[in-house]
Amino acid sequence: MKRSPFYPEIAAHQPSMVTMQGWEVANVFTTAAEEHAAVRQRVGLLDWSTTGEFEIQGPDALAVVQKLVVNDARIPVNRVLYTSILDDDGGMRSDITVYRLGEEHYMLMTAWGSNAAGERPEYDLLLEHSRGKNAYVHDASPGVGLLAMQGPGSRALLAELTDADLTALPYMWSLPAHVAGVRALISRTGYTGELGYEILIPAEHAHDFWEAVTEAGQKYGLAPVGMAAAFGLRIEKSYIMRFDFAGGHTPYEVGLGWTVKLDKGDFIGREALVRRREAGFAERLVTILLDDGYVPAGGDAILVGGRDAGRATSAAYGYTLGCAMTLAYLPVGTPPGTAVAIRDGDGNEHPGQVSQRSPYDPHGLRLRA
């Protein structure tokens, strides 16, 4: 079992815990509804130290990263890039963010670092493709603590802890700085759909950093947030997890075709991806809002016109929208507003309808505020 460097501070709140990917993480501190509201209305604090931080440096660092990812990593220093890594058949292996920390210095951040079995697939790919290249690969994850400060009050709170000019930090950019006296990387990113920051620090400062952040956050209504609320926040934005592209789905089927830059040069799975795109796709990931509060399980059948049309992938309750929601694959061209039913494991059917892809703040105005 793996634990975050913030585990003692989190455990002091006595949250319910859950095991994910071999990590013991907080699930609920108070209630999922209260924690969800804290992020949407004030500011929430999420421990994302489960992430993997894999660095590559050297003259060939860019070439190696370009070989791994579908997006174009020729970005300015301090820019953050959302992208994915494919398998040889063109299916998504993982979705990641790429940081350019220097002219010859990149970092790949994954949703989960090594699991209980010590597996680090993205790191292994970096090692494999850097062999014979002028580049050095390093797994920085064990030495990194990461807190996500998310919500409309996050900028004001963070401004009390750093001299960095946060007003000059746009969405999807990062900034080296000191926060609460600790050397840090401030990243204008998040997984909630709100204005927010992810702050990476050396793990040995976790205790003092947590204390400084939570003390400063009292007047802003800062609340620790667990996985249950985090899942509801992300589902309202239709943000994906591994469940949603498992089974060999391509970025085009998942709705991430905009991240694929075929003209940048070769990358893992490119030829297969082009062939699959030319052949056409039968299904696409959609968002479904349910009418009766049932939260679907992965694999539940989606019925359209009484016929089996697809499967649910991941689901949660969206407390801001006031309904249960699921991501699911349905035939290409199924329009928003289509009435559906979700059949649960007992054969009961639950009504719902296809939504626009990002039902909460669809234009992203809040996270770009």
C-alpha positions, 0 to 999 in steps of 0.5 A: 500500500502506498501513501502520500507524504500528506497522509499524516495530516489527512489522517488527522481529519479521520476521513473514510479511506479507499484504495485506488491503484494501490494507493490509500487515499481519502474518500470522504472527509465530511460529505461528498456534497459539502466538499463538492460545494466547497470547490464550486463556491469557495476553495477546496484542497485535494491531495494529488500526490498519487501522480507520477512525475517523470522528467527527461533532460538533454538535447534529445529530450524533445525528440523523445517526448515527441515520439511518445505523445500525440500532441506537439510538444514544441511549446514555450518553457513553462507551458503545460500541454494536455495529450495522450500516449497510444499503443501500437494499435492507435488506442489510448494507453494513458492521458497525461500532461507535459510540462516544459520546464526548460529548453531541454527539460520536460516533465510528463505528469500521469494521473497515477505514479507507480502502483502497488506492483511498482508498475510505471508504464509511461516511465518505462516508455521514456526509458525505452525510447531514450536509449541511445539518445542524448537524454537523461530520464528520472522518476521524480515522483517519490520526492514530490508532494502535490496539492490541488487548490481549486475554487473561486477563492483559490487565487486570493488564498494562494496570493497570501502564500507567494510573491509570484504574480498569479494574475500573469499566469494563464490557464495551462501554464506553470511557474517556478516560485516559493509558496509558504517559504517552500520551493514549488512549481505552481501549475494553473491546472486542475481536474474540477472545472474551476479556477485553480492551481496544482502546487508541486513541492519537495515531499520533505516539506509536506507537513509544514506546507499543509499547515501553512496552507490550511491556516491561511485558508481558514478565512476563505472557507478552505475544505479538504476534499476527497475522491468521492467529491473529486469524481463528481466534480470531474464528471460534471465537466466530462473529464475522462479517466482510464475507465473511459478509454480502456479497450483500445479507444482512440483519442477521436472516439474519446473526444480528444481529436483536437489533441492529435497533431498528425503533421508534427511527425511520427509517434507511437501508434500514428500509422494505426491511428490514421488507418482507423480514422480513415476507416471511420468510427462506430461510436463516440464517448458521450455524457448522459444525465440520469433522471432518478439518481441512479449512479451507473456501474461501469459496463451497464447497458445503455438503451436507445429506443429499447435496444442495446446501443452502448455501455457506461464507462464511469459515473458519479453524482453531480451535486451542482447539476443535481443529478447522477451522470455517466460517460458512455459510448453510443453510436456516432451521431447520437445527438444531445437530447436523445432519450436513453435508459440505463439497465442496471445489474438487476435488469432495472431501467433508469431513464436519462438523456444525452447531454452536451459533452461538458454540461457544467460551464461548457465554455470553460469560463470559470477555470479560465477566469 
